[in-house]
Amino acid sequence: MNQPKVLVIIGDASETVDTLYPYYRLIEAGFQPVVAAPEKRRYQMVLHEVKPGWTITKEWEGYSIEAEVAFKDIQPEDYAGIFFSGGRAPEYIREDEALLRLTRWFWENKRPMASVCHGVEIPARAGIVKGLRMATVAKCKFDLEVCGGIYVNEPCVIDRHMVSGRTYHDHGHYVGPWIKMLETARDKQSAAAAPLKQPEPAHA
């Protein structure tokens, strides 16, 4: 059976837990996660934590991950949904024009979308958040609001086909509802593609 493909958007310094938790949950739910980045190559992820006595995040190197496709080579209609991982990567990949076009396509075509932490910087930069309620890490509240979005300090926020969480601490709250949204869309598509059952012939 063909598994619907879902984009996982990353770059160098994407947060490790932000990326791998939804990646493996997608596989568990019968989807094929496809890691996408500015170029098709291996990327270095990081770990983020606010250490005792610190007022800002400290960063360590985490696992690395292979990007299977570059943003510019993606045909968005081939994908069931999109996920914007957190970490520092969104600060620079949000200027990639191919990624911004993809983001607008998924929004306009109502495909299930999800974002965590700094991932909000991508839909904000793409200009799709006006009037949209979203969760994000508190230090990205300005990025969301300056682009017309509405900051919500909750572990899971669902507004239309966008699902969002604040940080990796919220993965257990928002990833499940997003996957359920993907499953609903998949089931509808399967039902629409199923051949009509022919009526049984009448017996004399």
C-alpha positions in Angstrom: 0.0 0.0 0.0 1.3 3.5 -0.9 2.0 5.5 2.3 1.1 9.2 2.0 4.2 11.4 2.2 4.5 14.2 4.7 7.2 16.9 4.6 9.4 17.5 7.6 11.1 20.9 7.2 14.6 21.3 8.6 18.0 23.0 8.2 21.3 23.1 10.1 20.5 23.6 13.9 17.0 22.2 13.8 16.1 21.0 17.2 16.6 17.2 17.5 13.6 16.3 19.6 11.4 18.7 17.6 12.4 16.8 14.5 12.6 13.2 15.5 9.5 12.9 17.6 7.0 13.8 14.8 9.3 11.9 12.3 8.8 8.6 14.1 5.2 9.3 15.0 4.4 9.7 11.3 5.9 6.3 10.5 4.0 4.7 13.4 0.8 6.2 11.9 1.4 4.8 8.5 2.8 7.9 6.8 6.2 8.4 5.0 8.1 11.3 6.5 10.3 13.1 3.9 13.0 15.4 5.3 13.3 18.5 3.3 15.9 21.3 3.5 17.6 24.0 1.4 19.9 21.3 -0.2 19.8 17.5 -0.4 22.6 16.6 2.1 23.2 15.7 5.7 22.3 18.3 8.4 23.4 18.8 11.9 20.6 19.0 14.5 21.0 20.5 18.0 19.7 20.0 21.5 18.2 23.1 23.3 17.6 23.5 27.0 17.5 26.3 29.5 20.0 25.3 32.1 19.6 26.2 35.8 20.8 29.8 36.3 20.5 30.6 32.6 17.8 32.9 31.2 18.3 31.8 27.5 18.7 28.4 25.8 22.0 26.6 25.8 22.8 24.6 22.7 24.6 21.3 22.2 25.1 19.2 19.0 22.5 16.5 18.6 22.1 13.8 15.9 22.5 14.5 12.3 19.9 13.7 9.7 19.8 13.3 5.9 17.6 15.6 3.8 16.0 13.6 1.0 14.9 16.5 -1.1 15.7 20.2 -1.6 12.9 22.8 -1.2 13.2 23.8 -4.9 12.7 20.3 -6.1 9.5 19.6 -4.2 6.2 19.0 -6.0 3.7 20.0 -3.1 0.8 18.1 -4.6 2.7 14.9 -3.9 2.5 15.5 -0.1 -0.3 15.0 2.4 1.0 17.6 4.9 3.9 19.6 6.2 5.7 20.0 9.5 8.0 23.0 10.5 10.5 21.9 13.0 12.0 24.2 15.7 15.5 25.1 16.7 17.6 27.9 15.0 17.1 26.7 11.4 13.9 28.6 10.8 15.8 31.9 11.3 17.6 31.4 8.0 15.6 28.9 6.0 12.6 31.3 6.2 14.3 33.4 3.5 14.3 30.5 1.0 11.8 31.6 -1.7 11.0 27.9 -2.6 10.1 27.1 1.0 7.9 30.2 1.2 6.1 29.2 -2.0 5.6 25.7 -0.6 4.2 27.0 2.7 1.7 29.2 0.9 0.6 26.3 -1.3 -0.1 24.0 1.7 -2.1 26.8 3.4 -4.1 27.7 0.3 -4.8 24.0 -0.5 -5.8 23.3 3.1 -3.4 20.4 3.7 -2.7 19.6 7.4 0.2 21.8 8.7 2.0 21.7 12.0 4.6 24.0 13.7 6.6 24.0 16.9 8.8 26.5 18.7 10.8 28.6 16.2 9.0 26.8 13.3 6.4 29.6 13.4 8.9 31.9 11.8 8.3 30.2 8.4 4.5 30.6 8.1 4.9 34.1 9.6 7.5 35.0 6.9 5.3 33.4 4.2 2.5 35.8 5.1 -0.2 33.2 6.0 -0.7 33.9 9.7 -2.9 37.0 9.7 -5.7 36.3 12.1 -4.3 32.8 12.8 -4.1 31.5 16.4 -0.8 29.7 17.0 1.3 28.5 19.8 5.0 29.1 19.8 7.9 29.6 22.2 7.4 32.9 24.1 10.5 34.6 22.5 8.8 34.1 19.0 5.6 35.8 20.1 6.7 39.0 18.4 7.6 37.2 15.1 4.0 35.9 15.0 2.2 39.0 16.1 4.2 41.5 13.9 2.9 39.4 11.0 -0.7 39.5 12.1 -0.9 36.2 14.0 -2.5 35.7 17.5 -0.2 34.2 20.1 -1.7 31.5 22.4 0.2 30.2 25.3 -1.1 26.6 25.2 0.4 23.2 24.5 -1.8 22.6 21.5 -3.5 25.2 19.3 -5.7 24.2 16.3 -6.9 26.8 13.9 -8.3 25.6 10.7 -5.7 23.2 9.2 -2.8 24.5 11.3 -1.8 22.7 14.5 0.9 24.2 16.7 2.8 23.7 20.0 5.2 25.9 22.0 8.3 23.7 22.6 9.3 20.1 22.6 7.6 19.7 26.0 4.3 19.9 24.1 4.9 17.2 21.5 2.6 14.8 23.4 -0.2 17.3 23.1 -0.2 18.7 19.6 1.4 16.0 17.4 -1.4 13.5 18.0 -4.2 15.9 16.8 -2.1 16.8 13.7 -1.7 13.2 12.8 -5.4 12.6 13.4 -6.0 15.4 10.9 -3.7 13.7 8.4 -5.5 10.4 8.9 -8.9 12.0 8.3 -7.7 13.6 5.1 -6.2 10.2 4.0 -9.4 8.4 4.7 -11.5 10.9 2.8 -9.1 10.6 -0.2 -9.2 6.8 -0.1 -13.0 6.8 0.1 -13.2 9.2 -2.9 -10.8 7.1 -4.9 -12.6 3.8 -4.1 -14.6 2.3 -7.1 -18.3 2.4 -6.6 -19.7 -1.0 -5.6 -22.0 -2.4 -8.4 -25.5 -3.5 -7.3 -26.1 -7.2 -7.1 -28.0 -8.5 -10.1 -31.7 -9.1 -9.4 -32.8 -12.7 -9.3 -35.8 -13.9 -11.3 
